[in-house]
Amino acid sequence: MTTGVLLTGFGGPDSIASVAPFMCNLMGKEPSEELVQRVCRRYLAIGGSSPLTEIAGEIASELHEQLTKLGKDIPVAVGMRYWDPYIRDGLVQLKAHGCDRVVTVSLSPFESKVAHGAYREAIAAATAEIGGLEVVEAPLVSSLNAFADYFAGAISVALTDIEPNEGAIVVFTAHSLPESDLDPDDPYVTGLIHTANSIAETMGMGAGKKGVKQAVLPGFSAFGCDEQPRAWFLVYQSKGNRPGPWLGPDLDELIDVAAASGVKALVVCPIGFMTDHMETLYDLDIVAADKALEADLEFIRVPVPNQHMILMESVAKMVADLA
């Protein structure tokens, strides 16, 4: 059998003109003009488009190069759920390369119905239509040691930019989800907790505890650790507009409490994201950073991996084992 790789992701508009149709795909209905304009302003603030498709292409190129170094000549395509190139397009491309077996690698690092359920649905529909393709789903990128190792190294670098850094805390963030979409002990939350603890252990920080009110941030309850050598917390960001409770606590809440508790700096590490998109470039770099700076808190956002070689080497080995 001839194997190819399909990188899957949410997708994002490649221009301001694409915002409305992208949102229609995402929501399953026509968005209001007010909502479209609000989202357009956000994309204009980060350059006028989502960087996801371009970054995914760079990841595909780097992954192909790493596979070649391992002696594997495996084509790598990109397929997005809600925008061009769609998942079907990526599968058609691989079929045209002569592939009859596809290993899918998700750019969403943690299991969730919102992301992976939608990807699997689109993959199943496309493979049924195209025919002649066996699909194998690779393990989550967050399951690789290199994922936690990358973020541990990036946090260490960020801390060197703060002098002195004794008053800095590490804040892990991930996309909030409606609680109604989650099961008890949902793999999304348990995966985030596992990764946060792995990074903390790698950095020599204490293990996290669930729902304990932290001495560093009085009255603030979150999974984390307030012990020496450094306090850290897991919170959520980018809450949507759907009514009902969402995963929390929210990053905004932490910023408010931190500002009132004598914290000097926040090192924000978006472990819920492998790639840059609206949630990192706008929600963190603009909205959260402005809120923190207005509260006289130093704010440093740790870069996400994107196509970083450390992670790509590990992903390539994972794919090669499945090829």
N, C-alpha and C positions, 0 to 999 in steps of 0.2 A: 504494500500500500504506500501511496505517496502522501506525506503529511504536510499540512500548512498550519499557520497560526493565525487566529483571529483575535485582535484586541477589541474588547467591547467597552463601551462607555455610554453615558447619558446623551452626549452631544450638546451642541450649543450654537447659537446663531453666528454666522460668519460675516454678518453686516447688520446695520441698523434696520435695513429693509427686511431682513430675515427674522426679526424679533417676533412679530405678530404670528407668522405661520409656525415658527418654532413653538411658541406658547400654545398655539392651537393643538399641535401634535402632543405636547406635554399634558395639557389639561383635558384633551378630548372634547373640547368645545371652543367656540369663539370667545376670546378674552375681551373684556370691556376696553374701550378706547383709553379710559383713564389708567387702567392697569398697564396697558401696552406702553403708554407714554412714561409711566413711572419706571418701568423696567428698561425702556430705551435710555432714560437719563442715567441709569446705573451703568449700562454698557458704554455709554459715551464717556463716563468717568474713568473707565479702564481701557480706553482706546477704540471703542466703537464696535467691538465684537468679542466673542468668546475665544480665548486662546486654545481651547481644548483640542480642536481638530489638528491644529498645527503641532501642538505638543505630542499628540498621539502619533502623528507621522514621524516625529523625531524619535519617539520611543520605538516605533516599528523599525526604523533604520538602525538604531543602536542595538536592538534585540537581534536583528538579522546579522549584524556584525559580530556580536558575541556568539551566536550560534555557529557562524562560519569558523570562528576560532576553535570551536569544539568539534569541528569537522562535520557539521550538519548544514547542508544546503537546503534550508527550509524557508519558503516564502512567508512573509508576514504581512497581513492586511489589517485594515482598520474598519470597524463597523459600529456605528452609533445607533442608539435606540430611537432618538427623537429628531435627528437631523442628519444631513448629508455629510459623509457617506454613511448610508444606513447599513444595518447588520446584513440585510439581504445583498447589498452591493459588495460587501467584503467577502461574503461566501461565494458569490458569482465570480469574483476576481480570483479566488483560490481555485475554484473549479476550472476556470480557464487556464490556470497554471498546471493543470493535470492532477490536482489534489483530489483524493477520495476519502481523506481523513483529516479532520480539523481539530486542533487543540485550541480551546477558547481560554483567553486570559483576560480577566476583568480588571479594568482600571479603577473600579470601586473596591477598595481594599477590605471592606467588611461586609459580611453577609446581611442582606436586608431584602424584604419582600419588594420594597419600592424600587430598588435597583435590579437585583439579580432575578427577581421574579419576572420583571419586565424583559430583561435580556433573554432569559430562557424561553419565554413565550414567543419572542420575535425569532429566535434561532430555530425553534421547533417549527414555526410556520414557514420560514424560509427554506429549511432543509426539506420539508415535505413537498414544497413547490419545485425546488431545484432537482432533488433526487440524487441518489448516488453518493451521498456524503455521510460518513460516520463522524459523530461529534463526541469529543472527550473534553470534559470541563476540568481545567487545571485547578489545583488548590488556590485558595485566596493568597494574594500577594502579602497580606499581613501575617500569614502563617510562616513566612520565611524569616530566619534570624536576621537577615540583612536589612529587613524593613525596620525593626527596632534598633538595630545597630546604626543605621543611617541617622535616625532621629536623635539617638543618644549623642552621636558625634556633632550633629548640627546644633543641639542645645548647648553642648560644651563650648562650641565656637561662639555662640550668641552670648554666653555668660562672660566671655573674655572682653566683650564690648562694653560691659557695665563695670564701672570703677567708682566705689567699691561695690561688689555684688552681694554682700551679706544680706541686704534687705530685699533681694529679688526672690520671687517665687516662680515656679514653673507651672504653666497652665496648659493642660492638654485639652484640645477641643475636637468636636466632631459635629456633624450635621444633626440637629434635632429632628425627631420624627414624632408623628402623632402616637400617643400611647395606645390608641385603639388599633394601630397596625402591628403592635408588638405582642408576642406571647410571653408567658412567665418564663424567666430565665432565657429571654430571647438571645439568639446568637449575636445579634448586633451589639447589644450592651455587654455581654460576656466577652466578646472579642475585643472590644475597646478596653475593658478592664484588664484583660490579660496583657494586651500590648502596652498599656500604660505602666503596669507593674514590671514588665520585662525591661522597658526603657529605664525605669527607676532603679531596678536592680543593676543594670549595666553601668549606671552612673554612680552607684554606691548610695543611692537615696533609699529611704525606708519604704517598706511595703504599704500599699494602700489599705484603708479600712472603709467599709461601706456605711454611709449615713451617720458618721460621727461628726458632731459639731467641733470645728477646728479651733484650737487656741489661737492660731495665727490670725484667723478671720472670725472673731467672735460672732456667734449667732448664725454663721453660714454653714449649712450642712451639705456635704458633697463627698463623693468617693475621693480619697486622697490620703495624704500623710502630712502631719505638721511637726514631725520629728527632725532632729539634726541628721545630716548636714544641710538639708534644704527642704522646705515645704513644697508640696505639689498637689494639684487638684485636677479632676476630670470634670469638665463642664461641656455645655452644648451651645451651638450657635445657629444662626440662619433659620430661626423658627418661621414657619409658614403662616398663612392666614386661615387655615382650616379651623373651624370652631372645635373646642374641646381641649383637654390637657395635652401638652407636648412634653417630651423628655427634657428634664432639667437637672440641676439648676442651669440658668442661662449665663453666658459670659458677661452680659451687662450687669447682672446681679453681683457677680464676683467683683467687677470693676468698682461698683459703688461701695461694697463692703471693704475692699482693699484700700480704697482712698481714705476711708474713715478709720482705718486700723493701723496706720503707720507704715504700710508696705511702700517700698520705694520704687520697685520696678516689676514689670510682668514680662516673662519670657513665654510667649504664646506659641505652642507647638500643635499645629493642626493635624494630629495623627489620623483623623478621619478621612484625609484626602491624600491620594498619591500624586495628583496633578493639580496645577493651578487652574482655577476658574473663578466665577463670580464670588463664590464663598470665601476664597482667600484674598483675591485682589481688591474686592469692594467691601464685603462684610467685615473683614479683618483689617486690611491695610488702610482703609479709609474710615469706615464707621466706628469700629472698635478702637482703632488707634486715636481718632479724634476725641472720643469719649474719655479715654485714658489720659491723654495729654491735657485735656481741659481739667481733669482732676489732679493734675500735677504728678502723674505716674509716668515713669519711663516705660515705653512699650516697644518690645522687640519681637517681631514675628519670625519664627524659624522657617526657612524655605522648605517646601515639600520636595520629594525626590525628583519628580518629572522623569527625565531620561538619565538620571545619575548612574554612572557606570557601576558603582558598588551594588546597586539594586538590580541593574540589568544583567550583570554577571550571574547573579543568583537566579533570576527569572529564567535566563537561558539554560542553566543547568537543570532547572525544574522541567522546562519544556523538552529538553533533550532526553530526559529520563522517560518522558511520555511518548516520544516520537517513535 
